[in-house]
Amino acid sequence: MVERPEQLCGRRSGSSAPKLLAACVLVTGIALGGTGVAGAEPDSGSSSTLDAEWEASWAAYEFEESHAGPALVTVNIDLPLTIDAPIDRVFPAYSNFSNSFGRHPFLKGVLDRRKYTEGGADVWEFIALEDIPAGPVSIPGRTVGQQRVYAADHWYSTDTWDMPGVITHQKVTFAENGDATTVTEHLTFSAPAALIDYTVQNGVSSHIANQQAMQRDIENGTL
């Protein structure tokens, strides 16, 4: 069983975390905005501008993965859920990112970068547009991401990067359980020490909300 986010993250979280997050986003956006890193405001109608933003943001993600690892704190969380529907219904509905609109509490939009096939996976590169809660206000966020769907084996992964240095790895597995399907989200959050509890709390709560909405709408036939 997964602990409630406030129990899981209450050890170090404080009221300063949202303010720190907002300040870090602002400072990092000023410092890197000229390079097109996620957080800037590109022309969403220009594919070249979107490509530049995604590539610069992904380069920042890869740099942090390879060089900043020791400076980041990592937390692993598993979120299992059983949906009363067969896997052939659950997998295509659950792995379709667009089905999270109106169900994921932060997600407000998405910009498609490109789609292609590689190593047996359907790969999708995107920038998600989010409203991230920070105390009494919400911070508009631009999350660069890559999803890899292995439909034949019923699993997918999503890697995302947000300013200021927040990395999320997600591997979602699907297992037949009689006439039901057990979906398990294996989540790995990495962030600076001052932000890790806040990151995990918001990440876990938003994933649980999305899971519950997906379960409801798959079971009632909406999806």
C-alpha positions in Angstrom: 0.0 0.0 0.0 1.2 3.5 -0.8 1.4 6.0 2.0 -0.6 9.2 1.6 1.6 11.9 0.0 1.5 14.1 3.0 2.8 11.2 5.2 5.4 10.2 2.7 6.8 13.7 2.3 6.1 15.4 5.5 9.6 14.7 6.9 11.2 17.6 5.3 8.5 19.5 3.4 7.8 23.0 4.5 6.0 26.1 3.5 9.2 27.4 1.9 9.2 24.7 -0.8 6.6 26.4 -3.1 8.3 29.7 -2.8 11.7 28.1 -3.6 10.2 26.3 -6.6 8.8 29.5 -7.9 12.0 31.4 -7.4 14.1 28.6 -9.0 11.8 28.5 -12.0 12.0 32.2 -12.4 15.8 32.4 -12.1 16.4 29.3 -14.3 14.0 30.7 -16.9 15.8 34.0 -17.0 19.2 32.2 -17.3 18.2 29.7 -19.9 15.2 31.2 -21.6 17.2 32.5 -24.5 18.2 28.9 -25.5 14.6 27.7 -25.7 14.7 25.5 -22.6 11.2 24.5 -21.4 9.8 27.3 -19.5 10.3 29.9 -22.2 7.4 30.9 -24.5 8.0 29.6 -28.0 5.7 30.1 -30.9 3.6 26.9 -30.6 2.8 27.1 -34.3 6.5 27.0 -35.4 7.9 23.4 -35.6 11.4 24.8 -35.7 10.9 26.7 -32.5 9.3 23.7 -30.8 12.2 21.5 -32.0 14.7 23.9 -30.6 13.0 24.1 -27.2 12.6 20.3 -27.0 16.2 19.6 -28.0 17.7 22.2 -25.6 15.5 20.9 -22.7 16.4 17.3 -23.5 20.1 18.2 -23.5 19.6 19.7 -20.1 17.9 16.5 -18.9 20.7 14.3 -20.3 23.3 16.6 -18.7 21.7 16.3 -15.3 21.4 12.5 -15.7 25.1 12.1 -16.4 26.6 14.9 -14.3 24.3 16.1 -11.6 23.2 12.7 -10.2 25.1 13.1 -6.9 23.5 16.5 -6.3 20.0 15.2 -6.7 17.9 13.2 -4.2 16.0 10.2 -5.7 12.8 8.6 -4.4 11.2 5.5 -5.9 7.4 4.9 -5.5 5.2 2.1 -6.9 1.5 2.8 -7.4 -0.5 -0.4 -8.2 -4.1 -0.3 -9.3 -6.5 -3.1 -10.4 -9.0 -2.1 -13.1 -12.1 -4.4 -13.6 -11.6 -4.7 -17.4 -9.5 -7.0 -19.7 -6.0 -6.0 -20.6 -6.8 -5.5 -24.3 -9.2 -2.6 -23.2 -7.1 -1.3 -20.4 -3.7 -1.0 -22.1 -4.7 1.1 -25.2 -6.8 3.4 -23.1 -4.3 3.9 -20.2 -1.3 4.3 -22.4 -3.0 7.0 -24.6 -1.6 10.2 -23.2 -4.6 12.3 -24.5 -6.9 10.4 -22.1 -5.2 12.1 -19.2 -6.8 15.5 -20.3 -9.4 16.3 -17.7 -8.2 13.5 -15.5 -4.6 14.6 -14.5 -5.0 17.6 -12.3 -2.0 19.5 -13.6 -2.2 18.7 -17.4 -3.6 21.6 -19.5 -2.3 20.9 -23.0 0.5 19.2 -25.0 2.7 20.2 -27.9 3.7 17.3 -30.3 7.3 17.3 -31.4 7.5 14.1 -33.4 6.6 10.4 -33.4 8.6 7.5 -34.7 9.4 3.8 -34.2 12.7 2.6 -32.6 13.7 -0.7 -31.0 10.3 -2.1 -31.1 8.8 0.9 -29.4 6.4 3.6 -30.6 8.2 6.8 -29.5 6.6 10.1 -28.9 8.4 13.4 -28.0 6.3 16.2 -26.6 6.1 19.2 -24.3 3.3 19.0 -21.7 1.7 22.3 -20.6 0.9 22.1 -16.9 -0.3 24.3 -14.0 1.9 23.3 -11.1 0.6 24.2 -7.6 2.9 26.3 -5.5 1.1 27.4 -2.3 -1.8 29.7 -3.2 -0.9 30.1 -6.8 -0.1 27.9 -9.8 3.1 28.1 -11.9 2.7 27.5 -15.6 5.1 24.7 -16.4 6.5 23.3 -19.7 7.5 19.7 -19.2 9.7 18.1 -21.9 9.1 14.4 -22.3 9.5 11.2 -24.2 7.1 8.3 -24.1 8.1 4.8 -25.4 5.2 2.3 -25.8 5.8 -1.4 -26.2 2.4 -2.5 -27.2 3.2 -6.1 -27.9 4.5 -6.6 -24.3 1.9 -4.4 -22.6 4.2 -1.8 -21.0 5.4 1.8 -21.6 7.8 4.3 -20.1 7.9 8.0 -19.9 10.8 10.2 -19.0 10.3 13.9 -18.3 12.3 16.9 -17.2 11.1 20.1 -15.5 12.9 23.2 -14.3 14.7 23.5 -12.0 16.3 20.1 -12.4 13.3 17.8 -11.6 13.5 14.4 -13.4 10.7 11.8 -13.4 11.1 8.3 -14.8 7.9 6.3 -15.2 7.5 2.7 -16.2 4.0 1.4 -16.3 3.3 -2.4 -16.5 0.1 -4.2 -17.2 -0.7 -7.7 -15.9 -3.8 -9.9 -16.5 -5.6 -10.7 -13.3 -8.5 -13.0 -14.3 -10.9 -10.7 -16.1 -9.3 -7.6 -14.5 -5.9 -5.9 -15.2 -3.4 -4.8 -12.6 -1.6 -1.6 -13.6 1.5 -0.6 -11.7 3.2 2.7 -12.1 6.8 2.5 -11.1 7.9 6.1 -10.5 11.3 7.5 -9.9 11.6 11.2 -8.8 15.0 13.0 -8.8 15.3 16.6 -7.6 17.5 19.0 -5.6 17.3 18.1 -1.8 15.3 21.3 -1.1 12.6 20.3 -3.5 12.4 16.5 -3.4 9.6 16.2 -0.8 7.5 18.8 -2.5 8.2 17.1 -5.9 7.2 13.6 -4.6 4.1 14.9 -2.8 2.8 16.6 -5.9 3.9 13.9 -8.3 2.3 11.1 -6.3 -1.0 12.9 -5.6 -1.4 13.8 -9.3 -0.6 10.3 -10.4 -3.1 8.8 -8.0 -5.8 11.3 -9.1 -5.2 10.3 -12.7 -5.2 6.6 -11.9 -8.5 6.8 -10.1 -10.1 8.8 -13.0 -8.8 6.3 -15.5 -10.0 3.4 -13.5 -13.5 5.0 -13.2 -13.8 5.8 -16.8 -12.5 2.5 -18.2 -14.8 0.5 -15.9 -17.9 2.6 -16.7 -17.2 2.5 -20.5 -16.3 6.1 -21.0 -12.9 5.0 -22.3 
